[in-house]
Amino acid sequence: MPSVFSCVSFFFLLVGCLVTGSLADDPYVFFDWTVSYLTGYSLGVKQQVIGINGLFPGPILNVTTNWNVIVNVKNELDEPLLLTWNGVQNRKNSWQDGVLGTNCPIPAGWNWTYQFQVKDQIGSFFYFPSLNFQRAAGGYGGIIINNRDVIPLPFAVPDGDIIVFISDWYTKSHKELRKHVEKGDDVGVPDGILINGFGPYRYDEALVQEGITYQIINVEPGKTYRLRVHNVGISTSLNFRIQNHNLLLVETEGSYTVQQNYENMDIHVGQSYSFLVTMDQNASSDYYIVASPRYVNSSAWTKAAGVAILHYSNSQGPASGSLPDPPNEQDIYFSMNQARSIRWNVSAGAARPNPQGSFKYGDITVTDVYVILNRPAELIDGKWRTTLNGISYLPPPTPLMLAQKYNISGVYKLDFPNRPMNRPPKFDTSLINGTFKGFMEIIFQNNDTTVQSYHMDGYAFFVVGMDFGVWTENSRGTYNKWDGVARCTIQVFPGAWTAILVSLDNAGIWNLRAENLNSWYLGQEVYMSVVNPEIDTSEVSLPDNAIYCGLLSSLQKDQAQRFKFSSAPTLQSVSRAVLLALAATLYASFIR
């Protein structure tokens, strides 16, 4: 019989090996979310908003590169729901993208579990509901993907991390707004601007009614904070600034940038930025944090700007006086030059130890070129619709991914035109046929009268050029082929173009859309099919919990038999408990 000492030694050695082995793998984190209607008073008017776990805005997903994320979503709305992860690339796993091309909607009263890995990413992103104009009612929240410990930040570790959501806001419900859009009406001037779901501080008694709750951000003098600012609105470009404080830009949508100070930043719909802000003022009073609309008719804009309060712990009084000035409203060149000034930090490591700029995108041969022209809403077959290259996307009842998986013909066509077509606009389910591991150039040409933002799921693309006028082949002479920033959402100014380059190394079917919700809702989107011609066992297959709809509705089993709403602990906790139980069993067997 072994000695007690040898048994104990074996026991702890076994536990140590098992736990070390379990923690060496990429961790899993679990979240249970209930999406439901809440009553809100953001602008002093009672209205219905969409919250998650009783919160508006919703919970923060705070994870680290390569972690596996499990989000169990229960839909307590009165209509179908999908959540999409704006900027999370879902490498080789577009099944989790949360848009109609990849997922059947989660019916009212059901729940569904998203399972994805934040593979090879860092940065600041957000999630939101992708169906039925629901983003206009909320349902959004932040995503933070931290560096792994082995990869240092390209700046000193901040003293705090603060998420700021800025958004245009309407007191009409999302259902009312979408009816207006369907009739061809513009959404109009917003009723106000929110910061973190709150209305404005009463900086002007004539503009801001009494009793509105506003956001206060508490800080300590002398410390530096990372502010992750997201424009989660539906149609309005916003200028963000903090009274008497510089914004040191360090990251945008997963790419570290050349560090530059800005007095203010134009943040367009769907875009995310990280700034370092040092609390270097004398705190004679609190300071204004402002988000105000850009490119709106000043005579029509009589509403309050979004105003929050930056409060030093040693502040000597409330903020007062006029707000810090925005850029000249008529100077659209200011915003374009500001956008052009944002550069990729090619010497910084991010998700991997090698520098971001080790991928020499300017030396790669382009395999496909798409010039994509948008147009304002117009009547197509009696319905108000928007188009890209004359096509208004018509989502089929069967998601594209499921149709591809089950080889169902006739659901979509791989014939999206690579140039604007000289023909009447039409409805169609036409996809871009992307070349796997090809290198695509996309030029967005904006023929609308407003700034439009475009977002690509599954990828970060390189912003290589933008200018006013019509893009031509000669425009390539102005491209930045060295340190154009890599991001996932880019603005296109009215009467102007923006060019991007993207490496199609992520197999799947991916959504390319207008982030301006009215444009997207009326059909301004397209999907890109990127098929790996070889068998890749690392590509994620159809999830076991897939919801079936459309032509595959007969495959859907009863909800009660398929899903459980869990309140699950993190996998690390489960692993430790299981391993310790196993070790205890082995130990007991050993000493018998």
Protein Blocks (a to p, Z undefined) as FASTA:
>chain_A
ZZfklmmmmmmmmmmmmmmmmmmpccdddddddddddddfklopacddddeehiacdddd
dddehiacddddddfbfbdcddddehiaogoilklnopaklpccddehiacddddddehi
acjdddddfehhlmmnnopacddddddfklccfbdcdfbdcddddddddfbdfklmmmmm
mnopaebjafbdceehiacddfbfklmcghiacddddddehiacddddddfbfkbccddd
dehiacddfbeghiacdddddfbdcddehiacddddddfbghlaccddddddehiafklm
mcdcdddddddfkbgbdcedjddddddfklmmlmmmmmmmpccdfkbcckbmbdfklpcf
klpccfbdcdddddddddeehiacddeehiacdddfbdfklmmmnopghkaccfbcfbdc
ddddddddddddddehiacddddddfbfbdcddddehiacddfbdcedjddfklmmmpcc
klgccdfbdcddehiacddddddfbgcddddddfblklmmnopacddddddfbdcfkbcc
ddfklccehjllmmpccfklmpccfkpacfklmmmmmmmmmmmmmmmmmmZZ
